[in-house]
């Protein structure tokens, strides 16, 4: 089981924010943990479904990275 520490940043309006790089790292580590647990037999379930779900988490992480890069470089579409 993975353990992750994620910093919370309070915004001026009291909303708690999580840095995007921590979110993408969490998504990728979760996907990798699922794959490892399935491969090692620690987690039961359909391996194809786990592979597909892990792929979706990686795609979401990639999309967050792309959006952040676009915002940082001023080229958001």
N, C-alpha and C positions, 0 to 999 in steps of 0.2 A: 504494500500500500504506500502511495506517495504522501509526503507531507510537504506542504508549501506554505510559506509565510508571505502574505500579500499586504503591502502597506496601503492604508486607507488615507486619503487626503481630503480633509474637509474643505468644501467650497464655501464661498461667502454666504450662500443661501442655506447652508447647513447640510447640503447633500454630500454624501461621501463618494469620492471618486477613486477608481483604481487605475494606476498607470497602464496604458495599453500594452506595453511590453510585458508586463506581468500577466495580463490576461492571455496574451498569445502564448506565453511560456506555459501557463497552466493548461491551456487547451492541448498543446502539443505533448506535454508530459502525461496528461490524462489519456490521450490516444495511444501513446507509447506504452503506458502501463496496462491498458486494455489488451494490446497486442501481446505483450510479454506474458500477462496472466493467462491468456488463451493458449499461447504456445507452450507454456510450462504446465498446463493442466490445472492451474489454480482456479480458473474461472470456467464454469460450464457455459455452454451456449454454442450457437452456430458460428463457426469460425468465419464464414463468409459475411455474416451480419456484423460481427465485430470489426472485420476489416473494412466494411463499407462505412460503419459509424465512425471509426477512427479516421477514415479518409475525409469524412464530412467535417470533423473537428479540425483537421489540418487545413482544409479549404477555408473554413471560417477564420482561422488564425491568419492565413495568407491574405484574405480579404481585408482584415483589420489592418495588417501591415501596409497593404497597398493604400488604403484610405489615409492612414497616418502619414505615409510618405507624401501623398498628394497634398495633404493639409500643410505639412512642414515645408514643402517646396513651392506652395502656392499654385499648384497645377491641378487642383481638384476639378473634376469634370462634372 
